[in-house]
Amino acid sequence: MTTQQIIAKARKEDRTLLTEIEAKELMKGAGISVVDTRLATTREEAIAISRKLGFPVVLKIASSDVVHKSDAGGVKLGLKTENEVGKACDDIMKAIKKAFPNAKIEGVSVQKMARPGVEVIIGMSQDAQFGPVLMFGLGGILVEILKDVSLRIVPLTRQDAKEMVREIKGLPLLQGYRGSEPVDIENLENMLLTVSDFVEKTPEIKELDLNPIFAYKDGAIAVDARVILNSVS
């Protein structure tokens, strides 16, 4: 589906939070590299998709009513066999139905485990005075603990993107710390510019988070994506 078709579908269903699969489809259409993620509506379908993608895989609850999936027991990582996938499906459904008994559940998303990299985040939020503001920093749980981020108002210039990456205290991790491989910083700059362009052209977006993005020496890929639309009054 196109960006506007995805947004229209959410509007029709009276949702502001896109599912992870919708958010990733949106970002892929914008030119961001994302992990291939597919929806399974049954336990058997999750196993079949896992077999096709190749183990190990990750399972996550697919529901626009569940924002913090991990906290609710809605994420299972590193599943290496069909039996593990089946059990993970059962455990996820049990946990979510207990934590969110009224949640509308579409199924589970299935994705192949991405190879480890340096975790970074690209995010966007709407400021009442300045409009869309883009954020870059160390990703995963580090963004919540360290809050090591840089900010710029959209639209970004190439110089803005260069400065954002180099302003964070965690820059040495990107440059190669204690023998680790440096990541492709120019690729991260390009991702920032791509997100900036997408946000500028899509005023319906209220919040956006690509976290984590795994950065490598030969590129970067978004492992998770969250998109919230503006409410329609």
N, C-alpha and C positions, 0 to 999 in steps of 0.2 A: 504493500500500500504506500501511497505518497504521504508526505508530511500532513497535508491538509485532510486526507482521508482518515489517517490515524487520529488526528485531533477531532474531526467530525464524529467519529465512532465513539470517542470518550464523551463528547458533549451529548450525544444522543442517549448514552447510558447514564448521564448525569454524574460523570466522574471527573475529578481534577487530577487524580494520581494515575499515571499510566502504568501498565504492568511492565515488568522488566523486559519482556519480549518486545512490547510496543516501543519502549524507550530505546532499546538497542536497535530496532529497525529504523527508528527516527534518526539516530546518530549515524548508523551505517549509510543511510540515504544522504546525510550531510557530508559524508566523506571521512568519518572517523572509523578507524579499525576497531572492531568489536569481536568478542568471542562468539562463535556460532552457537546460538541458544534456541532450543526447540521446546514446544509445549507438548507435554504428555497428559492426557486426561484420565488415563488409567494406569494401574500398576504394571500391567503387561506392556502397555505402550512405552512406559518409561524404560523398561528393560530392553525393549526392541531398539529404541533410539540410542540407548547407551551402547548396545552392541554395534550399532552402525557407526557411531562417533568414535568408538574405541575407548577402552578404559585407560586410566582412571577418569571418573566423571564427577560432576558436582550436581546435586539436586537442590532446588529452592522452591518454596511455596510460590504459586502463581496466584496472587490475589491483590486487587487494588485496595483492599481493606486492611492489608498488613504492610505497614511501612518498614518497621525494624524487624526483618525476617529472622536474623540470627538470635536476637533477644528472645524471640518466641519459640525457638526450636525449629524454625522453618528452613534451616540450611544444613546440608550434610556434604562434607568434603571428602575427596580422595577415595571414592567408592571403586573397588577394584574387580568386583565380580557381580554376576547377575543376582546372586543371593543377597549381596550387600545392598544393591539398588532396590530390590523388592522390600527388604526390611526397612531401608531408609524412607521409602514411600509411606509405609505403614506408620512409622514413627513420626514423620512430618505431619501427616493428616491427624494423628491422635493429638499431637502437641498443639496444633493450630485450632482444632475444634474445641480444645479445652481452654485455650487462651482467648480465642475470638469465636465464640459459639455462633454469632450471627454473621460472620464474614462470608462473603461470596467467594467461593474457591473455584478457580478455573482448572486447576490441576497442579502439576509441578513443572518447572522449567528444568531442562537437562542440558548441560554443557560439558565439554571436555575440559579437564583440568589444564589450565595454561601453565607453561613452564615458568618457574619463579623469575622475578625481576625486581628492580627497585620500584617500590610502590609510591606512586604520586597521585594527586587528585587535581582535577579541573572542575570547577564549580561555577555556578552563576546564580545570583539572586537579584531581585528587583529592589532598588533603593528608592524611597519615596521622593527624594530630591534629584538624584543623579540618573535614575533609570537603571538599566541592567549593569551589574558590576561583576567582572570576572575574577575568579580566584585560582591561584596555583600554589601547590605546596606538597609536602610529603603526605602520602596517602595511607590507606588502611586505618587502623586505630590511632596511628601517630598524629593524624590531623586533629583528633579530639584531645589527645594528651599534650602535644607540644604546641599546637596552634601555630606552626611555622608556615605561614602563608604570605603571599603577596597579592595585592589587589590593583585592578585598573578598571576604569570606566570604558564600556563598549561604545564605539568600535576601537579595537586595538590597532596600533601600527606595528610594523616589524620591530621597531625599537622597543615598544612597550613589551612585546613578547620576550625579547632578549633580556630585558631588565627583570621581568617577573621571575624568570627561571633563575637568574643570578642573584636575586635579592634574598632568597631563603637561606637560613642558616645551614640547612641540610645539603647545600650545593656540593660539598665534597663527596657525598654519597653518589651524586650523579656523575661527577668527574672521575670516579674510580678511587675508592678509599682503601688504603692498606692492601693493595694488590688486587682489589676487585676490578672488574672490567668497567670502563666508563660507558655511559649510555649515550644514545644518539640525541644530544641536546637540541640540535636543529629540528629533529622530528617533533620534539615536544613543543618547540616554538610554533611549528606549522599546525599542530593540533590546537594550540591556543588560538591561532588566527582563524582556523576553520570553525571552532566553536563560536568565536566572536561574530563571524560572518553569519552563521546560522541563527544565533540569538537576535542579531540585528534585523534579520529578515523574517523572524517568527515571533511577533510581539505577544502571541498567545502563551508563551512560556513564562511561568512565574519563577520556577526554580529548576536547576539542573545540576546533577552531580554525576561525574564519572569517577567512581572510587571503589576499588583501586584501579589505576592504570598501571600495568606492568611495563616498565621501561627497560629496553635492552640496548645492546650495542648496535643492533641492526633494525631498530624501530620501536614501536610501542603498541599495546593493545589494551582496550578497556575491557575489564572483566565483569564489572557491574555498572549499571546505569539506572538513574532515577530521574524522572521528569514529572514536575507538577505544573498544571495549567492554571492560568488565571481564572478566577470564578466569573461566571456570567451572571450579572445582576438583572 
